[in-house]
């Protein structure tokens, strides 16, 4: 970014202070702005190769940005339990953080948004500035989708809890955030990931994890009504079904009202951004130029 002061500018302005101010401005703005490194974490059944368009959008809008798409737990390996994935991604990402004096940004897609929350909650010295949660089931998943039929071809959503809320079921990533509103007690007692991360279930690390999560400077929650996979789509912005399958928005969720892991604090600080866009299918969020321009670009400086 450059700012120049032409002869015509000097001639139009009278007085030495104006000239000096212009010269000072030129010096200040002539330096090339550096951008913080960006870390991208993929979702269920994805791999690092799926983010070519997103990387291009970043390079075009923020030239010279160091973008790292973490190549771990690709494709079928993304079904491994989320705590295992958190540890693996954390090990890969931590050196990137250590080499970034001004911090890094996270863009975490779909299931990856929950993995990133696990990293942010359990890493006390992370330096993530902006956490962009891109169509991620942050309050869980409850819906018959293609993804569900791929993983559990013989089940419908009303029956999945029989499997997911078992010790074996909790070794499958999607079960770690399966949130059946009709079996709330079983979810709270059986969920080894989401219920603990949300501090909906007793967690001796709750205060520490909340403090760690609140180290972020901005939380950007992106989703939309035509997603077709995240169910309800409002889960991407911390809304979810009640027992009648009526969506309760984030501000009326217990995790927000009790501020169990910092949502209410983030909003009070002015550090939460909700971006909802219609007409975007789940698999297109990271390749849609409008999504990037509208919801992400300004937060990646």
Buried (B, 14 or more C-beta within 10 A) or exposed (E): EEEEBEEEEEEEBEEEEBBEEBEEEEEEEEEEEEBBBBBBBBBBBBBBEBBEBBBBBBEEBBEEBBBBBBEBBBEEBBBBBBBEBBEBBBEBBBEBBEEBEEBBBBBBBBBBBBBBBBBBBBBEEBBBBBBBBBBBBBBBBBBEBEBBEEBBEEBEBEEBBEBBBEEEBBBBBBBBBBBBBBBEEBBBEBBBBBBBBBBBBEBEEBEEBBEBBBBBBBBBBBBBEEBBBBBBBBBBBBBBBEEEEEEBEBEEBEBBEEBBBBBBBBBEEEBBBBBBBEEBEBBBBBBBEEBBEEBBBEBBB
